[in-house]
């Protein structure tokens, strides 16, 4: 019988009706009480870490989750984390960077409807997550609506539907049908290495979505308050330089020692700044390219990298190096 640890953080899955709407209130044991059959198939021990709406998730809390896994790593075969859906993709990516060399599954799940409701997706999602946590596979994954998504490749695409999460620019790892798991591709088992924990972060990061008419002066403010900036550009990675010259401002930022990552507002296929003039004019010796990573993975990775160094060349090197399957080359 597999021995698993359930870590709870709150979210919709743990919510009850309050005076002002849904509020996370259920404890870990109470969540498990809605699925009594699980205890006959698996040995599950639980530990509550926090009980918050994931809208209130903070970067510092990612470290608490990662540390809990690290401290209990040798005592369990796998880990399941219940989490609110709104920031789940950010958390799954962050934990992927904080915990290196995982050879056991860390599975994050939640629900669109509380487990206490008669009609809910919570029971299926937890059952699927527990099932996948028994697999001989290492890494961080989101399990939702029967699909397994690499932790650095998930986005929440829908606000209400059960199939709220999608995998971006990366195939689903697997699909779960009851007790059966069908992998999309053969799983390569890496040689076991010692697990490493690194929760150091620099949260002085900003995310900017370009739009026609955005003021260049906005970036002057960011220069005084940020160590890193993620720019969601247009299309394949275009940065405007006519009229309101944003390109000039990005160059000024890097000259000031601030790391700038360029990604795209398009969800699929990633950036390619080699195609158009508006991309080629970007100084690629200093600007960091995101390739086909999604924003939910870029932001925590930038925080994690800046937690180690502020040297522009080193930041660029680490950001553009694959970690935890975050870049498909």
Backbone bond lengths (Angstrom), bond angles and torsions (degrees), N, CA, C in turn:
res aa  C-N    CA-C-N  psi(-1)  N-CA   C-N-CA  omega(-1)  CA-C   N-CA-C  phi
1 X - - - 1.462 - - 1.532 109.62 -
2 X 1.328 116.03 126.92 1.458 120.77 -179.71 1.530 111.16 -68.44
3 X 1.320 115.14 143.24 1.457 121.29 177.93 1.520 108.63 -107.01
4 X 1.317 115.75 118.00 1.465 120.99 -175.07 1.517 110.78 -121.67
5 X 1.334 115.05 154.47 1.461 120.97 173.53 1.513 109.36 -114.98
6 X 1.332 115.75 129.10 1.466 122.38 174.64 1.520 108.86 -101.64
7 X 1.320 116.19 120.93 1.461 122.72 176.55 1.526 108.02 -109.01
8 X 1.313 117.90 127.81 1.455 120.40 -177.49 1.529 110.84 -112.30
9 X 1.332 114.84 142.64 1.471 120.28 -179.57 1.523 112.66 -127.34
10 X 1.339 117.59 -0.76 1.463 120.39 -178.66 1.511 111.43 108.54
11 X 1.329 116.37 -137.90 1.457 120.66 179.29 1.520 112.98 86.63
12 X 1.324 115.24 179.03 1.465 121.36 -179.46 1.517 111.46 -56.05
13 X 1.315 116.84 -39.17 1.456 121.11 -175.61 1.521 111.88 -57.06
14 X 1.336 117.50 -29.19 1.462 122.93 -177.73 1.525 112.84 -104.06
15 X 1.317 117.36 13.27 1.464 120.77 -171.17 1.527 113.45 -89.77
16 X 1.324 113.27 151.46 1.457 122.94 171.97 1.525 107.72 -127.78
17 X 1.319 116.75 160.72 1.455 120.51 177.42 1.529 110.17 -68.54
18 X 1.337 116.11 126.24 1.459 121.82 176.38 1.520 110.35 -115.13
19 X 1.304 116.42 -174.84 1.461 120.87 -179.38 1.526 111.92 -65.72
20 X 1.340 116.54 -27.23 1.461 120.69 -177.31 1.526 112.13 -121.18
21 X 1.323 116.16 33.97 1.456 119.20 180.00 1.513 111.93 106.83
22 X 1.327 115.64 -170.00 1.458 121.11 -177.15 1.521 111.32 -68.12
23 X 1.336 115.79 136.35 1.467 122.47 -179.26 1.525 108.51 -136.14
24 X 1.333 119.11 131.00 1.467 120.63 177.17 1.533 110.51 -65.91
25 X 1.326 116.00 120.21 1.457 120.32 -178.38 1.522 113.79 -136.73
26 X 1.334 118.19 -25.95 1.457 120.62 -176.94 1.526 111.13 -68.39
27 X 1.330 116.46 138.11 1.457 122.29 175.40 1.528 109.52 -86.83
28 X 1.319 115.79 171.71 1.459 121.39 -175.17 1.524 112.10 -58.20
29 X 1.320 117.35 -47.12 1.465 120.52 -179.12 1.525 111.36 -64.19
30 X 1.324 116.72 -33.88 1.456 119.98 179.03 1.525 110.96 -68.23
31 X 1.325 116.61 -37.43 1.464 120.01 176.69 1.523 110.11 -62.35
32 X 1.317 116.80 -45.41 1.458 120.73 -179.75 1.521 112.04 -65.67
33 X 1.322 117.79 -26.23 1.465 120.70 -178.77 1.526 112.05 -64.48
34 X 1.342 116.81 -21.36 1.461 120.53 177.74 1.529 111.59 -79.68
35 X 1.343 116.66 -8.13 1.459 121.38 179.65 1.524 109.51 -132.38
36 X 1.326 117.75 63.90 1.463 120.85 -174.59 1.525 113.60 -61.36
37 X 1.323 117.56 -27.51 1.459 120.77 -178.51 1.515 113.99 -66.86
38 X 1.341 117.33 -22.97 1.460 119.50 -178.30 1.524 112.07 -61.26
39 X 1.313 116.82 -37.20 1.460 120.45 -176.03 1.522 112.87 -66.72
40 X 1.324 117.43 -17.97 1.462 119.86 177.26 1.526 111.62 -84.33
41 X 1.335 116.96 -17.93 1.467 121.55 -179.13 1.521 113.09 -101.52
42 X 1.318 115.65 -29.76 1.457 120.60 -176.70 1.528 108.66 -138.49
43 X 1.312 115.39 153.29 1.461 119.07 172.47 1.525 107.24 -94.45
44 X 1.325 116.74 108.36 1.464 121.61 -174.34 1.526 109.90 -115.01
45 X 1.307 115.58 124.82 1.459 121.47 172.23 1.520 107.83 -112.32
46 X 1.312 116.72 145.19 1.467 119.82 -173.44 1.519 111.59 -121.12
47 X 1.326 113.63 154.18 1.460 120.75 177.23 1.521 109.00 -146.99
48 X 1.325 118.27 117.64 1.472 119.84 176.52 1.527 110.11 -78.50
49 X 1.321 116.18 131.84 1.467 120.99 178.34 1.520 111.67 -102.50
50 X 1.340 116.09 -37.89 1.461 122.58 179.26 1.517 106.61 -165.48
51 X 1.293 117.39 168.56 1.462 120.72 178.19 1.518 108.52 -140.15
52 X 1.344 114.86 79.59 1.455 121.46 -173.66 1.520 111.05 -128.97
53 X 1.317 115.85 155.77 1.452 121.13 165.05 1.531 106.29 -67.36
54 X 1.327 117.65 135.54 1.468 118.43 -174.73 1.524 112.62 -67.38
55 X 1.330 117.31 -12.34 1.463 119.33 170.11 1.522 110.39 -59.24
56 X 1.321 116.61 -28.96 1.465 121.68 179.62 1.529 113.40 -91.30
57 X 1.333 117.90 7.30 1.463 120.90 178.28 1.531 110.04 -62.70
58 X 1.332 116.39 136.71 1.455 122.94 -179.61 1.531 110.06 -121.91
59 X 1.342 118.29 153.26 1.467 119.95 178.82 1.527 113.49 -54.91
60 X 1.326 116.54 -34.72 1.461 119.45 179.67 1.526 111.94 -63.14
61 X 1.336 116.82 -28.57 1.465 120.58 -179.87 1.530 111.35 -72.53
62 X 1.346 116.85 -28.39 1.463 119.12 175.64 1.528 110.37 -56.81
63 X 1.325 115.74 -40.58 1.458 120.05 179.41 1.517 112.10 -64.18
64 X 1.319 116.87 -35.71 1.467 120.74 178.50 1.531 109.84 -63.61
65 X 1.323 116.58 -43.10 1.460 121.05 179.69 1.527 110.41 -65.14
66 X 1.337 116.00 -49.13 1.465 120.34 -178.60 1.525 111.15 -61.24
67 X 1.317 117.12 -40.77 1.463 121.07 -179.56 1.520 111.22 -65.42
68 X 1.327 117.70 -38.39 1.466 121.34 178.71 1.526 110.78 -62.05
69 X 1.329 116.76 -40.16 1.465 120.66 177.71 1.522 110.10 -66.96
70 X 1.314 116.08 -45.60 1.471 121.32 -178.54 1.524 111.42 -59.74
71 X 1.322 116.99 -44.77 1.466 121.39 -176.01 1.530 112.21 -69.93
72 X 1.322 117.40 -23.20 1.466 121.29 -178.41 1.523 112.96 -110.46
73 X 1.317 116.80 9.11 1.455 122.10 -168.64 1.529 113.06 -59.44
74 X 1.309 117.44 -42.94 1.464 120.47 -175.00 1.524 113.34 -75.52
75 X 1.324 117.87 -11.92 1.468 121.44 -173.51 1.520 114.19 -97.09
76 X 1.342 117.08 -4.52 1.463 119.65 -174.65 1.523 110.43 -137.50
77 X 1.327 114.86 156.59 1.465 120.92 178.35 1.520 112.39 -85.37
78 X 1.323 117.16 -22.53 1.455 121.55 -179.69 1.509 110.75 -168.32
79 X 1.327 115.87 168.94 1.460 121.11 -174.94 1.533 109.29 -132.90
80 X 1.334 115.14 140.74 1.459 121.75 174.46 1.525 107.52 -123.28
81 X 1.319 116.12 131.55 1.461 122.06 178.68 1.521 108.36 -118.08
82 X 1.319 117.15 124.65 1.461 119.76 172.21 1.523 108.65 -93.32
83 X 1.326 115.72 136.56 1.462 120.98 -166.74 1.525 108.05 -153.03
84 X 1.315 117.51 148.78 1.457 121.05 173.10 1.515 110.65 -65.91
85 X 1.321 116.61 152.60 1.462 120.57 -173.57 1.525 114.51 -78.36
86 X 1.333 117.78 -26.07 1.465 119.95 -169.96 1.528 113.42 -63.62
87 X 1.325 117.75 -37.12 1.465 120.52 179.64 1.520 111.80 -119.09
88 X 1.316 116.49 16.52 1.463 120.41 -177.68 1.523 112.74 -58.77
89 X 1.330 117.06 -40.13 1.462 120.80 -177.47 1.523 111.32 -65.67
90 X 1.335 117.12 -37.83 1.466 120.33 176.59 1.529 110.14 -64.53
91 X 1.335 116.18 -44.18 1.466 120.62 -177.70 1.521 111.62 -66.00
92 X 1.323 116.83 -42.22 1.462 119.33 -178.43 1.528 110.91 -63.91
93 X 1.333 116.93 -38.10 1.460 119.93 177.31 1.522 110.77 -67.60
94 X 1.327 116.43 -46.20 1.461 120.35 -178.42 1.523 111.63 -58.97
95 X 1.333 117.17 -44.60 1.461 120.54 -179.75 1.525 110.57 -66.48
96 X 1.336 116.82 -31.21 1.469 120.74 176.83 1.521 111.16 -61.25
97 X 1.330 117.37 -36.41 1.463 120.76 179.26 1.520 111.82 -80.32
98 X 1.319 116.67 -36.34 1.459 120.92 -176.41 1.525 113.20 -70.74
99 X 1.326 116.66 -29.76 1.465 121.51 -179.09 1.522 109.17 -112.72
100 X 1.306 116.53 105.99 1.456 122.07 -178.70 1.526 110.62 -99.26
101 X 1.333 116.06 150.27 1.469 123.90 175.40 1.526 112.80 67.43
102 X 1.304 117.02 34.64 1.467 119.99 176.39 1.528 110.14 -67.37
103 X 1.330 117.13 130.59 1.454 120.09 171.84 1.524 110.93 -118.75
104 X 1.340 115.24 16.62 1.453 122.88 174.34 1.528 108.11 -129.11
105 X 1.313 118.10 153.81 1.470 119.79 -179.57 1.527 112.77 -78.51
106 X 1.324 114.84 133.65 1.462 122.99 169.73 1.525 105.31 -114.05
107 X 1.322 117.11 112.60 1.457 122.03 -169.53 1.524 109.96 -115.95
108 X 1.328 115.52 125.25 1.459 121.47 -179.45 1.528 108.89 -107.94
109 X 1.318 115.96 134.24 1.460 119.81 179.31 1.522 109.80 -147.40
110 X 1.300 115.66 173.84 1.463 122.23 179.68 1.513 107.65 -170.42
111 X 1.304 117.04 -152.39 1.461 119.51 179.42 1.516 110.58 -159.25
112 X 1.296 115.10 161.90 1.458 122.05 174.52 1.523 111.72 -88.11
113 X 1.326 115.93 -22.37 1.460 122.27 -179.75 1.529 108.55 -129.36
114 X 1.320 118.93 136.63 1.470 121.30 -177.09 1.526 112.96 -55.66
115 X 1.309 115.43 148.82 1.455 120.61 -179.14 1.527 111.44 -67.08
116 X 1.324 116.79 -21.54 1.465 120.95 -179.69 1.529 112.71 -76.88
117 X 1.328 117.78 -13.09 1.461 121.35 179.71 1.532 110.12 -80.99
118 X 1.328 114.83 150.69 1.465 119.00 -178.97 1.521 111.40 -63.60
119 X 1.323 116.90 -43.99 1.455 121.12 176.42 1.522 108.00 -101.42
120 X 1.325 116.57 112.09 1.462 120.86 -175.25 1.522 110.84 -151.54
121 X 1.315 116.16 150.74 1.465 122.11 173.35 1.520 111.55 -94.02
122 X 1.321 117.03 -0.88 1.463 121.19 -174.10 1.524 112.62 -65.23
123 X 1.328 117.10 -42.71 1.465 119.85 -175.84 1.523 111.32 -63.97
124 X 1.317 116.31 -43.20 1.464 120.03 177.75 1.525 110.66 -63.84
125 X 1.333 117.19 -45.02 1.458 119.86 -176.73 1.526 112.32 -64.33
126 X 1.330 116.85 -41.04 1.467 118.50 177.77 1.521 110.82 -67.45
127 X 1.322 116.94 -43.98 1.471 120.21 178.94 1.523 111.04 -58.84
128 X 1.344 116.52 -43.68 1.462 120.56 178.80 1.529 111.08 -65.66
129 X 1.330 116.43 -40.96 1.462 120.50 -179.29 1.526 110.99 -64.30
130 X 1.318 115.93 -43.17 1.464 120.28 177.89 1.524 110.47 -63.01
131 X 1.321 116.33 -42.45 1.465 119.84 178.25 1.516 110.93 -60.32
132 X 1.328 117.85 -44.90 1.464 119.73 -177.80 1.532 111.16 -71.64
133 X 1.309 117.14 -27.25 1.467 120.75 179.09 1.522 112.11 -67.48
134 X 1.321 116.83 -9.42 1.459 121.21 177.57 1.528 112.49 -93.06
135 X 1.307 117.22 -5.31 1.459 121.30 -177.77 1.532 111.61 -72.54
136 X 1.319 115.21 155.34 1.464 120.62 176.17 1.525 108.21 -89.77
137 X 1.318 114.84 74.98 1.454 121.82 -178.01 1.522 108.24 -147.81
138 X 1.296 116.90 141.40 1.452 120.34 179.51 1.517 112.03 -103.71
139 X 1.331 116.40 151.35 1.452 120.32 175.96 1.506 112.87 127.79
140 X 1.332 114.38 179.48 1.460 121.96 179.05 1.526 108.11 -108.70
141 X 1.328 116.47 132.53 1.457 121.50 -175.59 1.527 110.64 -138.75
142 X 1.321 115.18 149.62 1.454 121.25 167.78 1.528 107.59 -101.38
143 X 1.322 116.11 129.71 1.465 121.56 174.13 1.520 107.33 -114.93
144 X 1.328 115.32 121.03 1.459 120.67 -175.63 1.519 109.13 -154.92
145 X 1.315 115.97 129.80 1.465 122.37 177.54 1.527 111.46 54.13
146 X 1.320 116.54 39.82 1.454 121.17 175.46 1.508 115.23 78.78
147 X 1.331 118.15 7.52 1.456 121.18 -179.67 1.519 111.04 -118.43
148 X 1.309 115.25 142.26 1.465 121.55 179.41 1.520 107.99 -107.68
149 X 1.344 115.97 123.79 1.460 122.04 -175.24 1.523 109.40 -120.38
150 X 1.328 115.85 134.23 1.465 120.35 174.72 1.532 109.38 -55.45
151 X 1.321 116.52 137.13 1.461 120.72 -172.66 1.506 115.60 -59.41
152 X 1.332 117.45 -24.88 1.460 120.90 -179.97 1.524 112.84 -99.01
153 X 1.333 116.41 12.41 1.461 119.40 -175.17 1.522 114.00 -125.46
154 X 1.322 117.30 10.46 1.462 120.15 -172.60 1.524 111.99 -97.55
155 X 1.321 115.25 145.96 1.458 121.58 167.93 1.526 108.12 -137.22
156 X 1.322 115.32 150.35 1.458 119.62 171.31 1.520 107.18 -89.85
157 X 1.317 115.41 114.06 1.463 121.24 -173.70 1.522 112.46 -99.96
158 X 1.334 116.66 -24.72 1.464 120.83 -175.57 1.519 110.11 -129.15
159 X 1.322 116.82 144.73 1.460 120.38 -174.26 1.524 113.88 -90.37
160 X 1.329 117.99 -20.91 1.467 120.23 -173.59 1.522 114.12 -126.67
161 X 1.308 117.59 -32.26 1.462 120.89 -174.25 1.521 111.65 -67.73
162 X 1.332 115.36 153.02 1.468 120.25 177.92 1.531 111.36 -62.90
163 X 1.335 116.61 -35.43 1.476 120.07 179.67 1.524 109.92 -88.66
164 X 1.315 116.26 58.00 1.467 120.78 -171.63 1.520 113.45 -76.17
165 X 1.335 117.96 -21.56 1.462 120.71 -174.81 1.522 112.09 -105.61
166 X 1.333 114.55 144.66 1.457 121.59 175.59 1.528 109.16 -129.57
167 X 1.320 114.13 155.77 1.461 120.70 174.53 1.523 108.04 -97.45
168 X 1.334 116.40 128.05 1.457 121.37 -173.70 1.524 111.43 -103.48
169 X 1.334 115.37 123.56 1.467 122.91 175.69 1.529 112.69 55.29
170 X 1.314 115.69 31.88 1.458 121.50 -179.42 1.523 106.42 -161.79
171 X 1.320 118.54 136.73 1.475 119.14 -177.66 1.528 111.54 -68.18
172 X 1.329 115.61 154.34 1.463 118.18 170.90 1.518 108.14 -57.60
173 X 1.318 115.81 139.44 1.461 119.57 178.84 1.520 109.85 -66.48
174 X 1.331 115.64 -42.91 1.463 119.79 -178.22 1.524 110.12 -163.31
175 X 1.313 115.34 168.62 1.461 122.47 171.21 1.521 107.78 -123.26
176 X 1.336 115.73 145.16 1.455 121.31 -175.63 1.521 109.20 -114.97
177 X 1.316 115.59 124.81 1.457 122.15 178.06 1.535 107.65 -123.39
178 X 1.327 116.17 94.18 1.455 119.21 -176.19 1.514 110.48 64.68
179 X 1.315 116.26 -118.14 1.464 120.65 179.62 1.523 112.31 -94.65
180 X 1.327 116.50 -0.11 1.466 120.83 -177.65 1.521 111.10 -100.44
181 X 1.321 115.66 139.62 1.461 122.43 178.72 1.518 108.54 -121.83
182 X 1.319 116.06 124.65 1.461 121.79 178.19 1.524 108.80 -111.94
183 X 1.317 116.60 114.67 1.456 122.04 -179.37 1.527 110.67 -81.01
184 X 1.321 115.55 143.12 1.460 120.34 178.92 1.516 111.26 -72.71
185 X 1.325 116.33 -35.99 1.457 122.75 178.72 1.519 108.55 -138.83
186 X 1.327 117.54 156.21 1.465 119.71 177.61 1.533 110.71 -57.75
187 X 1.309 115.96 140.34 1.457 121.16 -179.73 1.521 109.58 -88.55
188 X 1.308 115.65 126.77 1.457 120.92 176.79 1.526 109.14 -94.42
189 X 1.314 115.78 117.79 1.459 120.77 -179.71 1.523 109.30 -87.41
190 X 1.338 115.07 117.38 1.457 119.44 -179.90 1.518 110.73 -82.74
191 X 1.326 114.80 153.74 1.460 120.19 177.35 1.513 109.94 -61.51
192 X 1.318 116.45 134.51 1.453 121.84 -175.41 1.519 111.53 -61.15
193 X 1.334 115.15 130.06 1.451 122.04 176.04 1.521 108.33 -124.30
194 X 1.287 115.71 165.10 1.460 119.70 179.91 1.525 110.16 -71.46
195 X 1.324 115.93 129.81 1.456 120.23 179.65 1.528 109.64 -65.03
196 X 1.326 115.27 141.55 1.464 120.66 179.82 1.525 109.49 -123.58
197 X 1.313 115.17 139.88 1.464 121.68 177.14 1.519 109.13 -114.01
198 X 1.322 116.68 126.53 1.466 121.48 176.44 1.519 108.10 -142.55
199 X 1.316 115.90 100.61 1.470 120.89 -175.89 1.523 112.65 -103.00
200 X 1.317 118.01 9.55 1.462 120.19 -178.87 1.519 110.35 -66.08
201 X 1.319 116.53 131.73 1.461 122.67 -178.06 1.521 110.17 -137.54
202 X 1.322 115.19 151.00 1.462 121.90 165.47 1.530 105.56 -119.46
203 X 1.311 115.94 113.64 1.470 120.17 -174.27 1.532 112.76 -91.48
204 X 1.325 117.82 7.89 1.463 121.04 179.04 1.529 109.70 -79.52
205 X 1.320 114.73 63.69 1.459 122.69 -174.31 1.522 109.05 -126.73
206 X 1.319 115.99 144.86 1.461 120.69 178.10 1.522 109.73 -128.41
207 X 1.327 115.41 150.93 1.461 122.69 177.09 1.520 108.38 -118.98
208 X 1.329 116.34 123.65 1.463 122.07 -176.31 1.524 109.75 -122.24
209 X 1.308 115.87 124.26 1.459 121.38 174.55 1.511 108.62 -100.54
210 X 1.324 117.04 117.13 1.458 120.68 -179.59 1.527 110.89 -67.66
211 X 1.321 115.13 146.94 1.458 121.36 172.70 1.523 107.17 -148.91
212 X 1.335 117.82 152.39 1.457 119.89 179.59 1.528 111.10 -58.29
213 X 1.329 116.52 120.56 1.455 120.96 179.85 1.511 114.07 104.44
214 X 1.332 118.82 -2.96 1.452 120.55 179.05 1.536 109.68 -58.70
215 X 1.316 116.80 134.85 1.454 120.95 -174.87 1.535 111.58 -78.85
216 X 1.320 117.58 129.87 1.472 119.70 176.21 1.518 112.40 -58.61
217 X 1.335 116.98 -31.37 1.464 120.76 -178.16 1.528 112.69 -62.57
218 X 1.318 116.05 -20.85 1.469 119.80 178.13 1.524 110.40 -58.61
219 X 1.332 116.40 -35.73 1.464 120.64 -177.88 1.525 111.53 -73.35
220 X 1.341 117.03 -21.92 1.473 119.63 174.63 1.529 110.45 -64.95
221 X 1.324 115.75 -37.69 1.460 120.37 176.91 1.522 110.35 -65.06
222 X 1.341 116.65 -43.93 1.459 120.61 -178.49 1.527 111.64 -63.64
223 X 1.335 115.19 -32.42 1.470 119.22 -179.28 1.520 111.84 -61.35
224 X 1.324 116.09 -27.22 1.460 120.38 -177.84 1.529 112.35 -88.94
225 X 1.329 117.48 -9.58 1.463 118.60 -171.45 1.529 114.59 -129.39
226 X 1.332 118.85 -3.27 1.462 120.66 -173.99 1.526 112.67 -127.93
227 X 1.308 114.68 152.80 1.460 121.94 171.13 1.533 110.73 -103.70
228 X 1.317 115.64 -18.54 1.454 120.04 179.66 1.517 110.53 -150.18
229 X 1.334 116.32 145.32 1.463 121.58 -178.72 1.521 108.93 -135.72
230 X 1.326 116.35 132.04 1.455 122.51 173.53 1.525 107.65 -104.32
231 X 1.323 116.66 123.58 1.461 122.02 -178.15 1.524 109.37 -109.52
232 X 1.320 115.86 116.81 1.459 120.59 173.15 1.520 107.74 -84.36
233 X 1.330 115.62 100.47 1.456 121.53 -175.67 1.523 110.25 -86.52
234 X 1.323 115.25 -176.10 1.457 120.40 178.17 1.529 110.45 -87.04
235 X 1.338 115.82 149.01 1.459 121.91 168.65 1.507 115.10 45.94
236 X 1.327 116.38 -122.56 1.456 121.85 -174.91 1.527 113.52 -81.30
237 X 1.314 116.29 2.61 1.456 119.10 178.97 1.517 112.56 123.45
238 X 1.317 116.81 33.51 1.461 121.04 -177.30 1.520 112.58 -82.66
239 X 1.338 115.59 134.12 1.464 122.64 176.66 1.530 108.27 -117.35
240 X 1.331 119.86 121.32 1.472 121.65 -176.57 1.522 112.58 -66.13
241 X 1.361 114.65 141.25 1.474 120.09 176.40 1.524 111.62 -132.95
242 X 1.341 119.61 -3.21 1.465 122.28 173.90 1.521 109.34 -94.55
243 X 1.317 115.57 145.55 1.462 119.11 178.63 1.519 110.29 69.75
244 X 1.294 117.11 -100.17 1.464 121.91 175.72 1.528 108.01 -88.36
245 X 1.316 116.29 106.39 1.460 122.01 -170.35 1.530 111.03 -86.01
246 X 1.313 116.02 94.86 1.459 121.21 178.76 1.531 110.67 -80.44
247 X 1.321 116.03 -32.31 1.464 120.35 179.34 1.528 110.98 -57.11
248 X 1.317 116.37 -43.55 1.465 120.81 179.50 1.535 110.66 -60.35
249 X 1.309 116.24 -39.76 1.459 120.21 -178.60 1.535 111.35 -68.31
250 X 1.328 117.24 -37.21 1.461 119.24 178.15 1.522 110.73 -65.83
251 X 1.329 116.45 -37.30 1.462 119.77 176.14 1.528 111.09 -64.60
252 X 1.332 116.20 -38.54 1.466 120.05 177.99 1.528 110.78 -64.10
253 X 1.314 116.31 -36.99 1.468 120.41 179.59 1.526 110.98 -62.91
254 X 1.332 116.67 -47.38 1.464 118.94 -179.18 1.524 110.99 -67.76
255 X 1.322 117.26 -34.39 1.459 120.02 176.50 1.526 111.76 -64.71
256 X 1.332 115.61 -24.21 1.468 120.85 178.04 1.520 112.39 -87.75
257 X 1.346 116.78 1.15 1.455 120.18 177.93 1.515 114.30 91.05
258 X 1.340 117.01 15.71 1.455 121.26 -179.38 1.524 109.28 -99.93
259 X 1.309 116.51 130.94 1.462 121.94 -179.92 1.520 110.18 -77.77
260 X 1.331 115.76 130.34 1.464 121.60 -178.80 1.525 109.28 -122.32
261 X 1.326 116.03 124.18 1.464 122.56 177.17 1.514 108.29 -108.53
262 X 1.324 116.45 130.66 1.465 120.86 177.22 1.522 109.06 -106.64
263 X 1.320 115.61 125.26 1.456 121.88 173.62 1.526 107.81 -127.14
264 X 1.321 117.63 -167.62 1.454 120.96 -178.30 1.519 110.35 -124.03
265 X 1.323 115.44 152.29 1.458 120.36 175.65 1.527 111.55 -74.61
266 X 1.314 116.84 -16.58 1.463 120.84 178.67 1.523 109.35 -74.32
267 X 1.314 116.75 134.91 1.456 120.51 -175.59 1.519 113.06 -70.95
268 X 1.322 117.44 -33.56 1.453 119.44 -172.75 1.526 112.38 -118.81
269 X 1.326 113.83 150.38 1.463 126.40 171.62 1.517 114.24 84.13
270 X 1.323 118.89 -11.18 1.455 120.56 169.68 1.512 115.30 76.25
271 X 1.342 114.51 -179.59 1.465 119.98 -179.89 1.519 110.81 -90.81
272 X 1.324 115.58 155.15 1.460 122.77 172.72 1.524 107.38 -150.30
273 X 1.315 115.72 90.18 1.468 121.02 -174.29 1.517 113.68 -77.24
274 X 1.331 117.25 7.50 1.461 120.53 179.67 1.527 112.22 -88.78
275 X 1.327 118.07 -9.06 1.471 120.08 -170.56 1.522 112.53 -83.85
276 X 1.337 117.54 -51.63 1.458 121.54 -171.68 1.531 111.23 -110.15
277 X 1.327 114.12 159.11 1.465 119.89 177.60 1.521 111.18 -58.20
278 X 1.333 116.52 -38.99 1.469 120.50 -178.21 1.524 111.76 -65.71
279 X 1.328 116.98 -15.41 1.457 120.97 174.02 1.508 112.29 -97.45
280 X 1.330 116.25 -40.65 1.457 120.51 -177.54 1.519 112.89 -67.40
281 X 1.334 116.79 -25.88 1.457 119.30 179.35 1.541 112.60 -71.19
282 X 1.320 116.29 -15.46 1.467 120.06 176.94 1.523 108.95 -68.22
283 X 1.313 116.79 133.86 1.463 121.81 179.36 1.527 109.19 -73.79
284 X 1.312 115.74 97.12 1.456 119.44 -175.39 1.523 112.94 -78.57
285 X 1.314 117.47 -2.78 1.460 120.27 172.62 1.524 111.52 -75.60
286 X 1.329 115.82 -23.36 1.461 119.71 -178.79 1.526 112.95 -118.70
287 X 1.344 116.55 -37.37 1.462 120.08 179.50 1.531 109.39 -70.82
288 X 1.319 116.90 139.13 1.461 122.48 -179.24 1.523 109.72 -90.52
289 X 1.317 116.62 129.29 1.454 121.41 178.67 1.525 110.17 -92.50
290 X 1.308 116.40 139.83 1.460 121.23 -177.39 1.520 112.56 -97.11
291 X 1.343 117.02 -8.95 1.467 121.83 -175.80 1.533 109.16 54.57
292 X 1.341 117.50 -118.30 1.468 118.55 -177.69 1.526 112.54 -114.86
293 X 1.318 117.10 24.83 1.459 120.03 173.70 1.523 110.23 -69.83
294 X 1.325 116.18 154.43 1.457 120.32 175.30 1.530 110.10 -98.11
295 X 1.313 115.38 156.77 1.462 121.40 -174.23 1.518 112.39 -56.45
296 X 1.339 117.10 -38.20 1.464 120.49 -177.90 1.521 112.41 -63.34
297 X 1.330 117.26 -20.90 1.458 120.95 175.44 1.527 111.53 -95.22
298 X 1.338 116.36 -33.33 1.469 119.90 -177.47 1.519 111.63 -64.95
299 X 1.329 116.78 -45.27 1.470 120.28 -175.23 1.532 112.03 -60.67
300 X 1.351 119.43 -53.91 1.464 117.43 178.53 1.514 113.78 -65.88
301 X 1.338 117.55 -30.20 1.464 118.50 177.79 1.521 110.68 -66.41
302 X 1.338 116.50 -41.39 1.463 119.73 178.35 1.524 110.42 -62.81
303 X 1.329 117.44 -42.28 1.469 120.11 175.93 1.524 110.85 -59.21
304 X 1.327 115.73 -42.79 1.465 121.37 -177.78 1.526 111.34 -66.69
305 X 1.324 116.74 -43.73 1.467 120.60 179.67 1.526 110.59 -66.38
306 X 1.334 117.26 -43.81 1.459 120.43 179.23 1.528 112.18 -66.51
307 X 1.325 116.22 -19.30 1.460 120.27 174.16 1.514 112.25 -71.33
308 X 1.335 116.99 -11.31 1.457 122.42 179.00 1.522 113.71 -107.86
309 X 1.329 116.53 -33.58 1.458 119.87 -177.50 1.524 110.48 -160.14
310 X 1.332 116.30 151.88 1.463 122.49 173.14 1.529 110.57 -113.15
311 X 1.329 116.26 3.98 1.454 120.28 177.02 1.528 108.83 -68.45
312 X 1.338 116.59 122.27 1.465 120.93 -172.21 1.528 112.88 -58.21
313 X 1.327 116.70 -43.08 1.461 119.70 -178.63 1.524 111.20 -65.59
314 X 1.322 115.80 -41.02 1.461 119.84 -179.61 1.527 111.10 -69.85
315 X 1.325 116.90 -39.00 1.462 120.49 177.44 1.525 109.86 -62.02
316 X 1.317 115.94 -45.32 1.470 120.80 179.28 1.532 110.40 -60.49
317 X 1.316 116.51 -43.38 1.464 120.97 -179.72 1.523 111.41 -61.68
318 X 1.324 116.71 -46.79 1.461 120.61 -178.36 1.528 111.58 -69.31
319 X 1.328 116.97 -38.79 1.463 120.07 -179.65 1.525 111.65 -66.55
320 X 1.320 117.33 -33.66 1.456 121.08 -176.93 1.518 112.71 -93.78
321 X 1.333 116.96 5.87 1.461 122.18 176.66 1.519 109.61 -99.20
322 X 1.337 118.10 131.52 1.473 119.86 -179.88 1.538 111.88 -61.17
323 X 1.299 116.10 127.72 1.458 123.09 173.51 1.522 106.46 -133.93
324 X 1.323 116.47 128.55 1.469 121.19 177.01 1.527 112.33 55.57
325 X 1.331 116.38 40.06 1.474 121.51 177.20 1.527 113.18 59.50
326 X 1.345 117.58 32.55 1.451 117.88 -177.39 1.517 112.65 -86.55
327 X 1.340 118.95 -11.01 1.454 120.73 177.14 1.530 108.41 -132.58
328 X 1.318 116.11 129.92 1.447 121.46 174.25 1.508 108.18 -95.21
329 X 1.324 117.05 117.86 1.467 120.47 -176.48 1.525 109.86 -106.06
